[in-house]
């Protein structure tokens, strides 16, 4: 199977299939959380069309941050009242963190909400970013921005997982390595569900 999808192939595969639930073993330790108490947030899975195929934009969080310092993530953050909706949140946070304007992003859909241990409910949005974008990093939040080929991101062979016992429940953690980057936690959970949605028959 080829994982080097064109823009139209990706849109078709993503939009024609129902959103896939997140892996049950990665959600068990959050089962005690009341969904209505979680703060809303969203992230942008930004796709860029390059000569070699589609790439996915990631950021490396600043090392001085209180939450998840130095981790690889998608641009995004918590919902603010003036956002009106979560799609606006993802676009605003992308602009604030890495300087890519909302007018350069074409959203094509969203995935299911993902509860997190930090008590957020995160909605991932997929969108295409103009290839000629320029980034302006907010060093207070982001250390680095980089792109990874989509064929690497959606290939299930690249996704590793390990199970831990937490409060007598098995908890699965996903991880993906690319060059010097190690992607795990919530970001890898989202990628694992995206793989299953795009590649399901």
HUPESUL-V485391 format. One record per residue. N is the residue number from 1. SS is DSSP state (A for helix, B for strand, O for the rest). PHI is phi in radians with two decimals (999 if undefined). NEAR is the number of other C-alpha atoms within 8 Angstrom. Layout:
N_SS_PHI_NEAR + N_SS_PHI_NEAR
This chain:
1_O_999_2 + 2_O_-1.55_5 + 3_O_-1.83_9 + 4_O_-1.59_8 + 5_O_-1.48_11 + 6_O_-1.42_8 + 7_A_-1.02_8 + 8_A_-1.18_6 + 9_A_-1.12_8 + 10_A_-1.13_10 + 11_A_-1.01_9 + 12_A_-1.10_8 + 13_A_-1.13_11 + 14_A_-1.30_10 + 15_A_-1.39_9 + 16_O_-1.53_6 + 17_O_-2.05_8 + 18_O_-1.19_6 + 19_O_-0.99_7 + 20_O_-1.67_10 + 21_O_-1.12_6 + 22_O_-1.29_11 + 23_O_-1.00_8 + 24_A_-1.04_6 + 25_A_-1.29_8 + 26_A_-1.63_11 + 27_O_-1.92_11 + 28_A_-1.00_10 + 29_A_-1.28_10 + 30_A_-1.82_9 + 31_O_-1.11_6 + 32_O_-1.39_5 + 33_O_-1.35_8 + 34_O_-1.45_6 + 35_A_-0.92_7 + 36_A_-1.25_4 + 37_A_-1.61_7 + 38_O_-1.37_11 + 39_B_-1.40_9 + 40_B_-1.38_11 + 41_B_-2.65_15 + 42_B_-2.64_17 + 43_B_-2.31_15 + 44_B_-1.96_14 + 45_B_-1.57_12 + 46_B_-1.56_11 + 47_B_-1.89_12 + 48_B_-2.21_12 + 49_B_-1.47_12 + 50_B_-2.05_8 + 51_O_-1.04_4 + 52_O_-1.47_4 + 53_B_2.30_11 + 54_B_-1.47_15 + 55_B_-2.06_12 + 56_B_-2.02_13 + 57_B_-1.54_13 + 58_B_-2.21_12 + 59_B_-2.17_13 + 60_B_-1.88_12 + 61_B_-1.20_15 + 62_O_-1.06_12 + 63_O_-1.28_7 + 64_O_-1.56_5 + 65_O_-1.17_11 + 66_O_-1.22_5 + 67_O_-1.84_4 + 68_O_0.95_7 + 69_O_-1.09_10 + 70_O_1.30_10 + 71_O_-1.38_9 + 72_B_-1.49_13 + 73_B_-2.61_10 + 74_O_-1.53_12 + 75_B_-1.09_14 + 76_B_2.85_14 + 77_B_3.07_10 + 78_B_-1.43_9 + 79_O_-1.20_12 + 80_O_-2.01_7 + 81_A_-0.91_5 + 82_A_-1.27_4 + 83_A_-1.24_10 + 84_O_1.30_7 + 85_O_-2.65_7 + 86_A_-1.25_12 + 87_A_-1.11_8 + 88_A_-1.11_9 + 89_A_-1.03_17 + 90_A_-1.05_16 + 91_A_-1.23_13 + 92_A_-1.11_10 + 93_A_-1.13_12 + 94_A_-1.07_14 + 95_A_-1.16_11 + 96_A_-1.16_8 + 97_A_-1.43_13 + 98_A_-2.25_13 + 99_O_1.34_12 + 100_O_-1.55_11 + 101_O_-1.27_9 + 102_A_-1.03_8 + 103_A_-1.18_5 + 104_A_-1.69_9 + 105_B_-2.11_11 + 106_B_-1.98_8 + 107_B_-1.29_8 + 108_B_-2.10_10 + 109_B_2.76_9 + 110_B_-2.44_8 + 111_B_-1.81_9 + 112_B_-1.23_9 + 113_B_-1.17_8 + 114_B_-2.10_8 + 115_B_-1.26_12 + 116_O_-2.20_10 + 117_O_-1.15_6 + 118_O_-1.49_4 + 119_O_1.17_10 + 120_B_-1.98_11 + 121_B_-2.00_14 + 122_B_-1.81_12 + 123_B_-1.83_14 + 124_B_-1.48_13 + 125_B_-1.95_15 + 126_B_-1.72_12 + 127_B_-2.72_13 + 128_B_-1.66_12 + 129_B_-1.85_12 + 130_O_-0.97_9 + 131_O_-1.02_7 + 132_O_-1.58_4 + 133_O_-1.06_8 + 134_O_-2.07_6 + 135_O_-1.87_7 + 136_O_-2.29_8 + 137_O_-1.38_11 + 138_O_-1.49_10 + 139_O_-1.15_7 + 140_O_-1.23_6 + 141_O_-2.08_9 + 142_B_-2.21_14 + 143_B_-1.59_12 + 144_B_-2.78_8 + 145_B_-2.12_11 + 146_B_-2.65_7 + 147_B_-2.03_8 + 148_B_-2.19_11 + 149_B_-0.97_10 + 150_A_-1.02_13 + 151_A_-1.12_11 + 152_A_-1.34_10 + 153_A_-1.14_12 + 154_O_-1.64_11 + 155_O_-1.37_10 + 156_A_-1.05_7 + 157_A_-1.12_5 + 158_A_-1.51_9 + 159_B_-1.62_11 + 160_B_-1.83_8 + 161_B_-2.57_8 + 162_B_-2.47_7 + 163_B_-1.86_8 + 164_B_-2.09_8 + 165_B_-1.69_8 + 166_B_-2.22_8 + 167_O_0.88_5 + 168_O_1.12_5 + 169_B_-2.05_8 + 170_B_-1.35_10 + 171_B_-2.11_13 + 172_B_-1.72_10 + 173_B_-2.01_12 + 174_B_-1.77_13 + 175_B_-2.68_12 + 176_B_-2.44_12 + 177_B_-1.88_10 + 178_B_-2.56_9 + 179_O_0.90_4 + 180_O_-1.64_5 + 181_B_-1.81_7 + 182_B_-2.14_9 + 183_B_-1.83_13 + 184_B_-2.57_13 + 185_A_1.18_9 + 186_A_-1.01_7 + 187_A_-1.08_11 + 188_A_-1.21_12 + 189_A_-1.04_14 + 190_A_-1.11_10 + 191_A_-1.08_10 + 192_A_-1.07_13 + 193_A_-1.22_12 + 194_A_-1.10_10 + 195_A_-0.97_12 + 196_A_-1.18_9 + 197_A_-1.19_13 + 198_A_-1.25_10 + 199_A_-1.66_7 + 200_O_-1.17_5 + 201_O_-1.68_2
